[in-house]
Amino acid sequence: MRAYVPGCPLASAALIFASSSATEYPARYTAGYTLGDMNTAEKIRENRARRAVARRDKPGVYRLSKSHARDPHSYSYGAWTIWRGDREVYRAKSLTEIEEWLMRGAR
């Protein structure tokens, strides 16, 4: 059985396939809608911090990036960096430290 799911952004994702025992979403449709280990509140905090950093001074001068290191023993694992152009301005070990830096009004 196929049914329309209102609010789905993709037409192909709008189809669900139901069996007689339960309704299942095929993995190929739901894989793009997960955030992995990150919960929604944490992602919202990240986005707000990125926007706040981008608004500093002149728009587009500062940017916030998260380390891509996947090894927990790496120095930069989980680190956050604020950049001004191609220069590193501030490095923090957590998003909380970035938020504190923003509250202090440091430049």
N, C-alpha and C positions, 0 to 999 in steps of 0.2 A: 504494500500500500504506500502511496506517495501523498504527502500533504504539504501545503505551503506554510512556511514559518514566517510570520510577519516580522519586519525589522531586520532581517538578515541582509547584509550588504551585497552579497553575491548571489546571483540567480542559482548557480550550481549548489551553493551551500544552503539554499532555501528548501531543498528537497530532503526529506527524511525518509528513511526506509524502516518500516515497521514489520516486525514478525508477529506471529500470533501470541508469543510469550512476553515480549517487551519491545520498546522502541529503542533503536540504536542509531547513533550518528556514526557514519563511516569515519575512520581515522584520518583519511585524506582531507576531510572537510573541517575537522575540529583541531587539527594540529596547529594551524596558524592562529588560533584564538586563545592559546594558553600563554601565560607569562612565566612558565617554569616554576622555579622556587620562589619567585617574587610575588608578594601579595599586592593588591591594588593600592592600599594605603602607602606602601613603600614606594611604588612607582609614581604616585601623585607627589610625594615628597621630593623625589628626584626631579620631576618635571618642574616643580615650583622653584627648586634651587637653581636649575639650569636657566629658567627665565629670569630669576632675580640677578644672577651673575651677568647674564646678557644685557640687562638694563643698566648696569654700572657705567658711570662716566658717559661715553657716547655709545649708543646702541651698536652692537656688533663688534665692539673692541675686545671685550672679555668673553671667555667661554669656559665651560666646566666640562671636564672629561673624567671618565672612570677608567682605571687601569684595566688592561686586557689580560693581565697575568692570570693564569689558571692554576699555578702551583702555589699552594698555601704557604710554602716556605720561602717564596720569593719576597724580596723587599717591597715591591710595589703591589703585592696582592691586596685587592680591596681598597687601594688608595684612590683618592680623588685629587685632581689637580685643576687649579684655576690658571688659565693662560691669558696673557695679553699679547695678542699677535702670536709670535712664535716663542715668546719668553715665558718661562714658568714663574708665576707670581706667588702662589701659595700651594702647599701640598698638605693634605690631611689624610688621616687614617679612617675617618668615618664621615658620613653625611652630616652628622650632628656638629662636627668641628667646622664644616663648611657653613652651616647655618649660623653658628656662633660668629664666624668671621664676617658674615654678611651683616649680622646685628651690630657688631662693633663699628661698622662703617669703614673698615680698613681699606686702603687703596694700594 
